[in-house]
Amino acid sequence: MAKGGHVSRSGAVGVRGAVKMLLRARVDRAGLGAPRSFGGSVALGGSRSRRPGWARPGRPQVVVALAISKPEEHECDVCIVGGGPAGCTCALYTSRADLKTVVLDKNNTTGALAITSTIANYPGVDKTMPGQQLLDEMVKQAVDYGTDYRRAQVFLVDSQGEYKYVYTPDATFKSRALVLASGAMGRKATFKGEDTYLGRGVSYCATCDGAFYRGAEVVVVGVTQEAVEEAQFLTKFAGTVHWITVKDPVGVPFADDLLACDNVKHWNSSRLVSIDGDDSGVTGIRLKQRGAESEESLDVTGVFVYVAGQLPITDFCQASGLEFNEEGNHESGIKVNDEMATNQPGVFAIGDIRNTPYKQVVVAAADGCIAAMAIDKYLKGRKNVKVDWVHN
């Protein structure tokens, strides 16, 4: 994570920087004016401070990072951070409920759905449809119902209070309800050829892609419970599942059950060296066993990687006081109840940002629907959820 306000790999600021910016933003909203700078920082408030800068009696002094020009402010009923399947579904429902909805999406071509080559397990969708096409259809449907969809990088949210504030470099968004749907950030590709063949034989989801490898030779890399469960799923389709682990999987849940499968070959104490292929996709891999003098080659068409998992993208909201699934551990995902509501009134979290183990498009869409209906109830002061269909 970034420190001292520098930008991290996910494009958001670190916790210390976020706290400083949050204080600065709250002072700006209070209309306290623009103080003079000293030493790269500014003194805000204070009681008759003799230090250079601006002070007003009766207000505590805080030292924060020097602000840039104040961006324009937009008001809406619902602000959704993230334009993936969870965010778009939520926007579709809130817009249909006549709630003014803004979606702020950093990049609609880099999310988990966008980089998926084909979607074969989403109800009603042709099995050859690319993930990007499905996402584009979701965005269009939400916009058709009135959603204001914008490309913007959110670097900070202030979610405490009746109104929620979302900050981007160009504008501030003031909303009555806030939805966090920024997803999760995959680790950087660590194996040679992994990024080259992602979506063309390299996958991070056997549940999504396993059926494409019926009777084929595939590789599963990783010694985690997730790797074991995904490899077990693949045994139903693949001719042989080659399981590569850098250490003995003693103590990993269900590992013994996996090893008992007839079509599983375990490469223990081995490491994946490279993923090879051609224009058609993956054609093989090279691995090296501990103590062996040379590498070995395997002819495979699918490689499923479960080395470090994914981390929920929460950098922009770590200073907001939200609770996480594990106290103090933002990597554990944002904690929500059955209505996708967080510990702060009017703030909801949906999709992979809550670190659900079921990372499927249909699950993310369901999260968005649940949150939207809960938001409609929350904003309109209802006790019960109102459905958007009518039985005659």
C-alpha positions in Angstrom: 0.0 0.0 0.0 1.1 3.5 -0.7 2.3 5.7 2.1 2.1 9.3 2.9 -0.5 10.1 0.2 1.4 8.6 -2.7 -0.6 6.7 -5.3 -0.7 2.9 -4.8 -0.9 0.2 -7.5 -4.7 0.3 -7.6 -4.6 4.1 -8.2 -5.8 5.1 -4.8 -4.0 6.9 -2.0 -2.6 5.3 1.1 -4.3 5.5 4.5 -2.2 8.4 5.9 -2.7 10.4 2.7 -6.4 9.6 2.8 -6.8 10.9 6.3 -5.1 14.1 5.4 -7.2 14.6 2.3 -10.3 13.7 4.2 -9.6 16.4 6.8 -8.8 18.9 4.0 -12.1 18.1 2.2 -14.2 18.5 5.3 -12.7 21.9 6.0 -13.3 23.0 2.4 -16.9 21.9 2.7 -17.3 23.9 5.9 -16.3 27.0 4.0 -13.3 27.9 6.1 -11.5 29.4 3.2 -8.1 28.8 1.7 -5.2 29.1 4.2 -1.7 30.2 3.4 0.9 27.5 3.1 4.0 26.9 5.1 6.5 24.1 4.8 4.3 22.1 2.3 1.3 21.9 4.6 -1.4 24.3 5.9 -2.7 25.2 9.3 -6.4 24.9 9.5 -8.4 26.4 12.4 -6.5 26.9 15.7 -6.8 29.3 18.5 -4.6 32.4 18.0 -1.8 30.4 16.5 1.4 32.5 16.1 2.6 30.2 13.3 2.3 31.5 9.7 -1.0 30.7 8.1 -4.6 31.2 8.7 -6.3 30.5 12.1 -9.7 31.2 13.6 -10.3 31.2 17.3 -12.2 28.3 18.8 -11.4 25.8 16.2 -8.8 23.0 16.7 -5.7 23.2 14.6 -5.0 20.4 12.2 -2.1 20.1 9.8 -3.0 18.6 6.5 -1.7 18.3 2.9 -1.9 21.4 0.8 -5.0 21.2 -1.3 -5.2 21.9 -5.0 -8.0 23.8 -6.6 -11.5 22.9 -5.4 -13.4 20.7 -8.0 -17.0 21.2 -9.0 -19.7 19.5 -7.0 -22.5 17.3 -8.3 -25.5 16.1 -6.3 -27.3 12.8 -6.7 -29.4 10.3 -4.8 -27.0 7.3 -5.3 -23.3 7.3 -6.1 -21.9 4.0 -7.2 -18.1 3.5 -7.2 -17.4 0.8 -9.8 -19.0 -0.1 -13.1 -18.8 -3.9 -13.2 -21.7 -6.3 -13.1 -22.5 -5.5 -9.4 -22.4 -1.7 -9.9 -24.3 -1.8 -13.2 -27.1 -4.0 -11.8 -27.4 -1.7 -8.8 -27.6 1.3 -11.1 -30.2 -0.3 -13.3 -32.5 -0.9 -10.3 -32.0 2.5 -8.6 -32.5 4.3 -11.9 -35.8 2.4 -12.5 -36.8 3.5 -9.0 -36.5 7.1 -10.1 -33.4 7.7 -8.0 -30.8 10.0 -9.6 -27.8 7.6 -10.0 -24.2 8.3 -10.9 -21.7 5.5 -11.7 -18.0 6.3 -11.4 -16.0 3.7 -13.3 -12.2 3.9 -13.5 -11.9 1.6 -16.6 -14.5 -0.6 -18.0 -12.0 -2.8 -19.9 -9.8 -4.1 -17.1 -12.3 -5.7 -14.6 -12.7 -9.5 -14.0 -15.7 -9.7 -16.4 -14.1 -7.5 -19.1 -11.1 -9.8 -19.4 -13.1 -13.0 -19.5 -13.0 -14.5 -23.0 -16.4 -16.1 -23.1 -19.3 -16.2 -20.6 -21.0 -19.6 -20.7 -22.8 -19.8 -17.3 -24.8 -16.5 -17.1 -28.5 -17.2 -17.5 -29.9 -16.2 -20.9 -26.6 -15.3 -22.5 -25.1 -17.1 -25.5 -22.2 -19.3 -24.4 -19.9 -17.6 -27.0 -20.5 -14.0 -25.7 -17.3 -12.3 -24.6 -17.2 -10.8 -21.1 -16.6 -7.3 -22.5 -19.7 -7.5 -24.6 -21.9 -8.6 -21.7 -20.5 -5.7 -19.6 -21.2 -3.2 -22.4 -24.8 -4.4 -22.5 -25.1 -4.0 -18.8 -23.8 -0.4 -19.0 -26.1 0.5 -21.9 -29.1 -0.9 -20.1 -28.4 1.1 -16.9 -27.8 4.3 -19.0 -31.0 3.7 -21.0 -32.9 3.9 -17.7 -31.3 7.2 -16.7 -28.0 6.3 -15.0 -25.2 9.0 -15.4 -22.2 6.8 -16.2 -18.8 8.5 -16.0 -15.2 7.4 -16.4 -13.4 8.7 -13.3 -10.8 7.6 -10.8 -12.1 7.8 -7.2 -9.3 8.6 -4.7 -11.3 9.2 -1.5 -14.8 8.9 0.0 -16.2 10.6 3.1 -19.1 8.3 4.1 -19.8 9.5 7.6 -22.9 11.7 7.9 -26.2 12.2 6.2 -24.6 13.0 2.9 -21.7 11.0 1.4 -18.9 12.7 -0.6 -17.0 11.0 -3.3 -13.8 12.7 -4.6 -12.3 12.4 -8.1 -9.6 14.7 -9.6 -12.2 16.6 -11.6 -15.3 16.6 -9.4 -16.9 15.9 -6.0 -20.1 13.9 -5.9 -22.5 14.5 -3.0 -25.0 11.7 -2.5 -27.6 10.4 -0.1 -26.5 6.8 -0.5 -23.1 5.4 -1.5 -22.4 2.0 -3.1 -18.9 0.6 -3.1 -18.5 -1.8 -6.0 -14.8 -1.4 -7.0 -14.2 -5.1 -7.2 -10.9 -6.8 -6.4 -7.4 -6.4 -7.8 -5.6 -9.5 -9.1 -2.0 -10.0 -8.3 0.6 -9.2 -10.9 1.4 -12.0 -13.4 4.4 -13.9 -12.0 4.9 -16.7 -14.4 6.4 -16.3 -17.9 3.6 -16.4 -20.4 0.8 -15.9 -17.8 -0.2 -12.4 -19.0 0.3 -13.3 -22.7 -2.2 -16.2 -22.6 -4.7 -14.8 -20.1 -8.1 -15.6 -21.5 -6.6 -17.9 -24.1 -5.8 -20.9 -21.8 -4.8 -19.2 -18.6 -7.6 -18.7 -16.2 -8.2 -17.8 -12.5 -11.6 -19.4 -12.3 -12.3 -23.1 -13.0 -15.9 -22.7 -12.1 -16.2 -20.3 -15.0 -14.1 -22.0 -17.6 -13.8 -25.7 -16.5 -16.4 -26.9 -18.9 -14.3 -25.8 -21.9 -11.7 -28.4 -21.0 -13.7 -31.6 -21.3 -11.3 -34.4 -21.8 -8.3 -32.1 -22.0 -5.0 -31.9 -20.0 -4.9 -29.0 -17.6 -2.7 -27.6 -14.9 -3.6 -26.2 -11.5 -1.0 -24.1 -9.7 -1.2 -23.4 -6.0 -1.3 -25.0 -2.6 -4.3 -23.1 -1.1 -7.8 -24.4 -0.3 -9.1 -22.4 -3.3 -6.6 -24.3 -5.6 -7.8 -27.6 -4.2 -11.5 -26.8 -4.6 -11.0 -25.6 -8.1 -8.9 -28.6 -9.1 -11.7 -30.9 -7.7 -14.2 -29.1 -9.9 -11.9 -29.6 -12.9 -11.7 -33.4 -12.3 -15.3 -33.6 -13.6 -14.3 -32.3 -17.0 -10.6 -32.7 -17.7 -8.9 -35.9 -18.8 -6.0 -35.2 -16.4 -5.5 -32.5 -13.8 -1.8 -31.8 -13.1 -1.6 -30.2 -9.7 1.7 -28.3 -9.1 2.6 -27.3 -5.6 5.8 -25.8 -4.3 5.5 -27.7 -1.0 3.7 -30.7 0.5 0.0 -29.8 0.8 -0.2 -31.2 4.4 -3.0 -29.6 6.3 -4.7 -28.0 3.3 -8.4 -28.7 3.5 -9.7 -31.5 1.1 -6.2 -32.1 -0.3 -6.4 -35.8 0.4 -9.7 -36.0 -1.4 -8.2 -34.4 -4.4 -5.2 -36.7 -4.5 -7.5 -39.7 -4.3 -9.1 -38.8 -7.7 -8.0 -41.1 -10.5 -7.4 -38.3 -13.0 -5.2 -36.1 -10.8 -1.4 -36.2 -11.0 0.4 -34.4 -8.2 3.7 -32.6 -8.9 4.9 -32.0 -5.4 7.8 -29.7 -4.5 7.7 -28.3 -8.0 7.5 -24.9 -9.5 6.0 -23.6 -12.7 8.7 -22.2 -15.0 6.7 -20.9 -18.0 3.5 -21.1 -19.9 4.0 -21.8 -23.6 1.7 -21.4 -26.5 1.0 -20.0 -30.0 -1.7 -18.0 -31.8 -4.3 -20.6 -30.8 -3.5 -20.2 -27.0 -1.8 -22.4 -24.4 -0.1 -25.5 -25.8 2.1 -26.5 -22.8 4.0 -25.6 -19.7 7.5 -26.2 -18.3 8.1 -27.1 -14.7 11.0 -28.0 -12.5 11.0 -30.4 -9.6 13.1 -29.7 -6.5 16.4 -31.4 -6.8 16.0 -32.2 -10.5 18.8 -31.1 -12.9 16.5 -30.2 -15.8 13.0 -28.9 -16.5 10.1 -31.0 -17.7 7.5 -30.2 -20.3 3.8 -31.0 -20.3 1.4 -30.7 -23.2 -1.6 -29.0 -21.7 -4.3 -26.6 -23.0 -5.4 -25.0 -19.8 -3.5 -23.4 -16.8 -5.4 -22.4 -13.7 -3.4 -20.2 -11.4 -4.2 -19.8 -7.6 -1.1 -18.4 -6.1 -2.0 -15.2 -4.3 -5.7 -14.7 -4.9 -7.3 -11.3 -5.3 -7.4 -8.3 -2.9 -10.5 -6.1 -2.6 -9.9 -2.6 -3.8 -10.4 -0.6 -0.7 -7.6 2.0 -0.7 -9.9 4.9 -1.4 -12.2 4.1 1.6 -9.8 2.9 4.3 -10.0 6.2 6.2 -13.8 6.3 6.2 -14.4 4.2 9.3 -16.0 1.2 7.5 -15.8 -2.2 9.2 -14.0 -5.1 7.5 -14.6 -8.8 7.8 -11.6 -9.1 9.9 -11.0 -6.1 12.2 -8.3 -3.8 10.9 -7.6 -6.0 7.9 -8.8 -4.2 4.7 -7.7 -7.2 2.6 -10.5 -9.3 4.2 -13.2 -7.3 2.4 -15.9 -4.8 3.6 -18.3 -6.3 6.1 -22.0 -6.2 5.1 -25.3 -7.6 6.3 -28.0 -9.5 4.3 -29.0 -6.2 2.6 -25.4 -5.4 1.6 -25.4 -2.6 4.1 -22.2 -1.7 5.9 -21.8 -0.4 9.5 -22.5 3.2 8.2 -26.1 4.2 7.4 -26.6 4.7 3.7 -23.4 3.0 2.7 -23.5 -0.4 0.8 -20.8 -2.7 -0.5 -21.4 -5.2 -3.3 -19.4 -7.7 -5.5 -15.8 -8.7 -4.9 -15.0 -5.7 -2.7 -16.7 -7.7 0.1 -14.5 -10.7 -0.6 -17.2 -13.2 -1.3 -15.8 -16.7 -2.0 -18.3 -17.0 -4.9 -16.7 -14.8 -7.5 -19.3 -15.2 -10.3 -21.0 -12.6 -12.5 -24.4 -13.8 -11.5 -23.5 -13.4 -7.8 -22.2 -9.9 -8.3 -25.4 -8.9 -10.2 -27.5 -10.4 -7.3 -25.5 -8.3 -4.9 -26.3 -5.2 -6.9 -30.0 -6.0 -7.0 -30.2 -6.6 -3.3 -28.4 -3.4 -2.5 -30.6 -1.3 -4.9 -33.8 -2.5 -3.3 -32.4 -1.9 0.2 -31.3 1.6 -0.9 -34.8 2.4 -2.2 -36.3 1.3 1.1 -33.6 3.3 3.1 -34.0 6.6 1.1 -37.8 6.5 1.1 -38.2 5.5 4.7 -40.0 2.3 4.1 -40.0 -0.7 6.4 -40.3 -3.2 3.6 -38.7 -3.7 0.2 -40.8 -2.6 -2.8 -40.6 -4.8 -5.8 -40.5 -3.2 -9.3 -43.0 -5.5 -10.9 -46.8 -5.5 -10.6 -49.1 -8.5 -10.6 -52.5 -7.8 -12.2 
